[in-house]
Amino acid sequence: MGVIQRQGIINSLVNYFGIALGFFATLFIYPLDWDLYGSIQYWISSAMLLTPILRLGTNGLIQKFYPYFEKNNIPGFLGMIFQLAALSVVSMSLLILIVAYFLQDTNFLERLQMNQHDALIVYLFCLALIATNIFQAQAANARRIVVPDLISNVFFKLFLMTLILGSYYGFLDKALSGPLLILFYVGTALLLLFYIISLGKFSVKGFSWKSLPKHFKQEVISYWLLGVLNTLGLVLAYKIDVFIIGSSLDNKSVGYYSMFLFMTNVMMVPMNSLSQISAPEISESFEHDDIPRIDRIYKKTSNNLLVIGTVILVTIWIGILFLLDIMNNGSELKPFIYCLFFLGIAKILDLSTSVNHLIINYSKWYRYNMLFLVLVSALNITLNLILIDQYGIVGVAMATMTSLFIYNSIKTWFIYHKLKIHPFNSKTLVIFGILAIGLFIGSMLQSTALFQRDLLNLLLYCGLTASLLSLLFYFLKISPELNAIADKFVKRKQ
């Protein structure tokens, strides 16, 4: 079992444990205080928008250029990263203050519905998040993604549950939730720092710009400055929806939408795990001009992710109404269940094209990805603003689905044009056919209750759906890798 598969599987299990916690919280804890949950999600989405601006392209440098430092035995890699990160934060913070000063007499800032307290929370949260992201990326360079995700994902779920329960039962002042969020991520950054040191990857001493060739320094600076467009574009393409809802509607709507977003994000767990561990592999492959290796990663991940995503989406779709009947205040979400459908299709489109964003980012054509992101981000924002007025949060989900379809289509075509590789094969059509049939049948059976208890209906429908789809994919041999994992699991049980 290769390092990508092994770390990806273990990390997926860790993340699914976090999702199990999140699922429990979704049913019984988050609905206890929609406003606080919505506020926290609004802070997080706002920070996700601001963070790439503050750090420019620093984060992308870590996996783009680490193989070069390793190959040429150049010391102090993180020393360079910290220097550029500090310069990025200071310069961009000053620029933001200057822009805010000139906009203070306009109604632009008021339209964002963010007061000074929220702005300070978001800014400090960004600083902690930048440090956390740097250490996570460096851990991935060491092919270690499990512990960082355990800290930043599972621990965060427990922390968020504690905040909501504390507010609901009155032993925690809501005003403290923002500062506590910042302290949590400061603690996360410190834990990851100690982890990096324990791996022997905390290399800050000995770095000198003079030791780098002129052409390499130019490439680093170019990637650093242009990287903000790449990262910000990703955020605008994937994260702008929550921010727009919070700015245009209210925190309760953010809470509703975030619930459906959480459900569909279950599909992305393997993708996130594989992306973290594949990034250094793809970067290293480009460093050694090993395109066949990239092609293998590209094709294997697409089918594997599509199979998993299809099973999860159809299972959730068929059981969504029973789930909302069990959930505290779940009836409030029923008018918006098509958020789940459109967001789910958006995730499927992402999964089908697997690691195409990494392939472009770590190739010599990375500047094109930034152009694609800027164009698609503009489209996404426009569609969000138009459709939110007509269809509310369901319109936002529709905008997200449309934008991601266009974005992934452009990237897939570009990679094929440049490298003559693509992630699809005949099995891809089979998977999409099973997905369409599954969603159609799920729509027919959503309201068909066989038992009086909603929990029994949920367990029956979801259990049977997941089992039947898994068996169908197994016997059709759609994914040899997933079949091999299943076979090993069965043998261990015997």
Phi, psi and omega in degrees: 000124182289167183295324180296312182294315183296308180294324179296317181294311181298316181294324177297320178297318177299315181292325178291330172296319176298323179292323177300318175298315179297323178296315177299315181294324179297322181285317195238345187244303183305319180294349179295332180213082181300322184295313180293317178299317178296321179298315180297317178295325178292318176299316182295314181295324177294319178295324179295331176283321184279326185305311180297333177290317182292323186263357185053228182259024185303316185295322180294333180297329190298314181265341176291316190247356178301317178302325179294317179297318180293315182298324184256010177053045178268125184279164170073037182302312180292337174300317176296317182298315180295322179298313182290326178295315179296316179297321180297310184297314182295311184293317182287329176296318178296319179296319179296319178298320179295314179297317179298324180297316182285341180264000188295334181265009177255171178268008183297312183292325179295327180293337177284347178055041179237117179276178184296325179297313179296319181298320180293318178300313182297318182296311180295323176298320178301316182298316178294323181292323178299314179297317179300315181297322179298314182290326177296316180294322179291325175296322177296326176298332176272009182061037178234108181237350187288306182299314177303319179289328176299318182288311188277340183255298184295313180299323180294321177302314179297320179296315181296319177300320180296319179298313182295315179296319179298319178291318184293319182269000170084008178262008176222123178289131180302331181296340181273351185297321179296304177303323179293325176298317179295315180298324179299315183285333171296315177297321178299315179299319180294318178298318179291326176300312179296326179293317178298319178298319181294334178277352182075024183249013179267079184257102180240338184274148173089359181283138176215131178298333180293337182281351182265140175299151184300316182294327180288319177299320179296320179293319178299311182296320179297313180295322180297313184287320181280342182299334179298324178294323180294308183292316179296322177298318177299318180294317180294329179282328188246338189241352186293338185300312181296319181297317181293320177298315180296326181278329186262330183246252181204172182295329178295320177295323175299317179297317178301307183298320181296330177297312179291325177296320177299316182298316181284336177294343174303325180294335188269358182301309178299324179298314180296319180295312181293326179295317181297317183275335180281333185305307178294330178294316180291318178300316179295323179295319176294324179299327180255010177056043182257077182293321178303324178295319178295319179300318179297315178299316182301310185287318182296316184293326183298305181297317181300315182291323179295318179299311181296316180297321179295314179301315183292313184296313180296321180296315179294318183297320182287336183251007190298318183292322176294323179296317181292331177291331179279326186292143173301126180059022182294336180299334179294338183271344187302323179295349187244021188294341178287350167301318179298316182298308184291321177294323178297316177296322178300318179293322178300318178299321177295314182296323184295332180259003170044245192262029183299327179293324178290321181299316180289317184299324184260009175264176178285354180258024185301334180297330180294323180298323178296321177295315179301318183294319179298316181295314182289326178297317178298318178296316182297315180297316180299312180297319179300313182294327179285311188283335179293329178289327183272320188234007179067219184290337174294323176296324177296318178296321177297319179296319179297316180299314182296315182296317181291328176298313180294316182298312181290328177295317180297315182295318181296316178298318183296316180297318179295321180296321184270320188245352181061036176230151177210164187268001191258157171207187183298331181290337179299318179296322178298316180298315180295324177296316178296321178299312182298316179295319180297316179293323179295311178297320178301320179296326180287327188260357185305319186260007182270103182266125177267338180235162178284334180270128181296326181297319179294319177298318180298312182295319181295305184296312183292319180296313180294318181297310181298319181293312182295317179294319179298316178295320180299312179295325180294311184286336174280350179055045180293321182233102177302325181294314179291324175298319179296320178296317179298318180297318179295322180295318180295318180297322179294328181282340182280000000 
